[in-house]
């Protein structure tokens, strides 16, 4: 997942929890610094929305068709 100004940031979404129903994200930038969300999200969509906000300041406009991750 790359954003407008942070093309060197790679974000990975990981299922967590006993039944793997919650999500966290991990990000690595060009200098190999790793950032972890530190929060669990109830859905992948919520995790993607949070990562977009954290790294690219992109607010949720309500027109999201779902996660755009590779």
Secondary structure, 3 states (H helix, E strand, C coil): CCCCCCCCCEEEEEEECCCCCEEEEEEECCCCCEEECCCCECCHHHHHHHHHHHHHCCCCCCCCCCCCCC
